[in-house]
């Protein structure tokens, strides 16, 4: 049927990616378009008349095969016919009309003209490759923060043995034009000397420059492993108020580099660590709570760009780590040190470093051995103090009581190993729901070596095929919120009628998927992006699929952070009507990609049995 260009333009203004075209370009594209009412009875005639054109569905539901790929179920806002134009191949076009409706038809020449615009090209090429059309992710001004330190270190650290003299150490620093020197014994880091040490401990004190440098070094300095990110280094330096941070190889424990305040200034694009610096200054519970309650205001004020949302979860998780360490320190200042080694272990979003304003606390105490009555009372009181203190700081108590204040979550290393064995022996659906959260774990304070021993003991247990198969099946039971015809399925029972819980219906599914592949490959880091980056070749997840999941994860987290900060809420129920046209397309593409990844995991780990 004939259609006025303005009628076409009115619909294009709500249809990504053409809604971003300039007015004149949109008018050119709309010129000569037609609008057809497509039914099962007239489809053959109409499709023959419009062979080789681009189709945009205004309403109706259709099952379409227009490429070598499988049939697609489409509805309003979806396109078909573009594969033939992009590939310049005469693919057969078959359409089953499940519900009649109106469809716009555009000439191939007009469509090709719009491909001069990067946004249009990226959109349709991304659709063809089943990839998220999300250029903003790769252009993020904060993604540098996610780079592992081993990718940023360009030169070997300047170091010297602890037996060299102070004079020799100063000469080495002068020759290499550095402001710090790593001190080693048997190639292991034992200390650090900085320009300030030479000024304050040598010149000011009149120390003998022939003495061993070990006499004026800072022993057991703060350090960081090479697989951690620049953001982690920035956070630690801010918390400790230090300007030099040695980078250590995780396996050999040998120095491999140095991060300095100069490096941070060179990379940093904004004052994202203000809140961490403020928390680090707190000297008592009152000061800590006062600083912590500034966080919502800080995020609402400073997190404005998509790149800010990318790191907001890491900032909040690092802040919660600092609160935890501060509270443990306050308790021990009043009650003395712990009777024996322990690890304060965090789970879930804090462990993955993707907390949001609505995240609660999930933690436990891992003990070096079974405590006696007196020791048990100490740890119980410490756990209660810390969990209660976190609650006062705005990190709400866990409704499921997954907290160290729960006696069942204060286990010895031996008991924790036995518990992991029970998980593997009984991977029932209800058990999966209970212990899934414990599979993302990180040591936030205490004896990190104790925690590492637990993790290493769990690696072979959690790699067992029946256990991984059960995880894959359990995750596949969570449906993405899309109907057969790619319509959004909304939450029921809420005042806002078009909301989707992005945490439960999408982000958690990705976390689960990546966790399964990580466990299968013996990886112990908890963060989703870090796991994706560390998956080896032959992991079962292709590089392309891994990158797509990464982009989707970032995109979804941006949406929920923006929702929380814009609306001053702590839930994850994002209204689809609040999204732009391109975001709605991206969200639909993300859900479809997640569903494919779920099915692939079932095939990989469960032989297709769901």
Secondary structure, 3 states (H helix, E strand, C coil): CCCCHHHHHHHHCCCCCHHHCCHHHHHHHHCCCEEEEECCCCHHHHHHHCCCCEEEECCCEEEEECCCCCCEEECCCCEECHHHHHHCCCCCCEEEEEECEEEEEECHHHHHHHCCCHHHHHHHHHHHCCCCCCHHHHCCCCHHHHCEHHHHCCCCCCEEECCCEHHHHHHHHHHHCCCEEEEEECCEEEEEEEHHHHHHHHHCCCCCCCCEHHHCCEECCCEEECCCEHHHHHHHHHHHCCCEEEEECCCCCCEEEEEEHHHHHHHCCCCCCHHHHHHHCCCCHHHHHHHHCCHHHHHHHHCCCHHHHHHHHHHHHHHHHHHHHHHHHHHHHHHCCCCCCEEEEEEHHHHHCCCCCCCCCCEEEEECCCCCHHHHHHHHHHHHHHHHHHHHCCCCCCCCCCCCCCHHHEEEHHHHHHHHHHHHHCCCHHHHHHHHHHHCEEEEEECHHHHHHHHHHHHHHHCCHHHHHHHHHHHHCCCCCECCCCCECCCCCCCCCCEEEHHHHHHHHHHHHHHHHHHHCCCCCCCHHHHHHHCCCCCCCCHHHHHHHHHHHHHHHHHHHHHHHHHCCCCCEEEHHHCCHHHHHHHHHHHHHHHHHHHHHHHHHHCCCC
